[in-house]
Each structure stands twice: as C-alpha cells, then as structure tokens.
Amino acid sequence: MNALMKAIVQEEYGSADVLKLQEIEQPTAGPGEVLIRVQAAAVDAGVWHLMTGLPYLLRLMGFGLRKPRVRVRGREVSGHVVAVGDSVTRFQPGDEVFGFCESAFAEYASAPEDGFVLKPSNLSLQHAAAVPISATTALQALRDAGRVRPGQRVLVIGAAGGVGTFAVQLAKAFGAEVTGVCSTTKTELVRSIGADAVIDYTQEDFADRAHHYDLILDIAGNRSLSHLRRALAPRGTLVIVGGESEGRWFGGTDRVLRALLLSPFLRQRLCGLFAAERLKDLRTVVELIAAEEISPVIDRIHPLHELPQAIEHLRAGGARGKVLITP
C-alpha cells in the first residue's frame, strides 16, 4: 500500500457539504508522469459545477452520470517534483513546476509531464497555481477566438475575475485599448492591471455608450446576445467565455449554441470558447510572465480544509482575481 495523504474527497454531487477532508492513498508517478508535492491549487468556476454536477450536460460529457468519476477536484496546481516515471525527460526531482493536473486539492498529485512547465524566476511557486487554466483560457479567447489586433477596442466583461484579470493584461500586451466591466468595489483593481477605462456595471450600462467595441469578451456572464451586440461594432466579434444561468441541463452553454446559430446571418461575428489545456499555450503564458507583461492577481489563500468556504466565496462573486488552496 502506498503512503497516505490528506485530500478533499467528493463521493457524490451536491452542495459544499459533499466535500470531505480525508486521508487517501498517495498517487505514484506512472510512465510519462511526474509526482509533485502540491504547493498550491486554484479554485475556478468549474470546481463548483463539478461539485454540484450542474449543468447535467457535464455528466453526459464523461464526468460521471450518478456520481463524480474523479473523487478529488482541482485542475490548476503548482509544486515541487518529488518523483518521475519511466520515459520522463523534461523534469527531475526538485524542479518547481506548475500546470494542468487532475485531483489537485491534495498534498500530492500526479499527471503527465506534458501538462507542466518550469516556474519562471519572477513568479512565486504558490502564485503559479493561479495561472494554468485562467491564463490560457484568456489567451485562447483573445488570440484564437477573438483574433485580437493592435489598436482594437476591447471590452472585457468580468474583468476582475480569474480569467478576466489575465484577459485585461493580455489584451494590453497585444496592443489593444481595453475597457473593463466590473462592480464598484473592483474598479481600482481593474485599473491597476492596465485597463484604459473601467465601467461599473452597477452604475452604467456598457451598451448605452456612444462608442462600440471591436472585440467583446463576456466571461461567465448571463447577458442576452441582443444586449451584448448593442455594444459591438458593426463588424465586431463577441466571444462568450463560459456563462452562468439557472438552467439545470445546459447552464450558460445555451447562449453559445444560440450565438453559433445566429452568427452566419450577421455581419458581426458571434462565437463561444471551449478552452483546451494545451502545453504550447502555457509556454506562451510563461514567456509573457517572464517578460513581466502579465502576472496573476490573487484574491485570497485558504488552507485545504477551507475549500468549501473558498468555493462559496467564488460562487458569491466576491473574488478579486484568483482564489488559492494550500495543503
């Protein structure tokens, strides 16, 4: 039997009460895998969806119909390599790495070496856990789906969240003029990371302004397509990055489906992003971090046993940047 470790285990779908701190068997590094001692793991909206099993579409996508297929949540991680499996060539014990990983809310985690990169010297190992999914999602939304170009006017809705804070910085790095949309308490944060202008959505409707945007990223929103299109330039692009709604079957994904059906009949381009975990994109992000063009924004750090509270804080919309968990 392998050594034991502490982890947050989920045996069924439901509220935060289904998350239990337990001792379970420590993973090993299989062929092509690395085993890391976890320094930190990040919480994102996907953690809540996989905890509750909502929308039901997630279950049909292979995450488990009646109960979670994977018992331990968490996919963004950083830590020290403690062992490597056969055929691993890129890492050795002692390396400081971060990347994509199954079952990160634990003391140890293992994953294929192609999911990890070495930590740049100007980024703390703990804060590195905030980067993998959120930064690469923002990159794919702007570069691949949005086709951003220098000089464009870009509107980032949800600019103070985990993906949004990276999107603002990346859009600036790509030479765009960036306007961020957020709530009153987060406006100074969004300005501090480089936004040229900030709209407080509790005081002003971004769609009522005289000017329009070449590219709009709507991150984890629920606004109607017609509302978003009012702020879009005649030949502008709307990228829907996730979404939240009360629908138990499709959640926010129904907006993406409607956008794809409507887009061929418009001069405006409407699309949704289904982000992929790609090593090449993570390497691009590392280069931008090393060049000090982007950096993670950390809201708070919770110990492992406070994962339920961290998820509830994120779900309530209070997070300013990323929420981290440390074993």
Helices and strands as residue ranges (DSSP letters): E 4-10, G 16-18, E 19-25, E 33-43, H 45-52, H 56-58, I 59-63, E 76-84, E 96-100, E 108-112, G 113-115, E 116-118, H 125-128, H 132-139, I 140-145, E 153-157, H 162-173, E 177-182, G 184-186, H 187-192, E 197-200, G 206-208, E 213-219, H 225-230, E 232-241, H 253-262, G 263-265, E 269-273, H 279-290, E 298-303, G 304-306, H 307-315, E 322-326
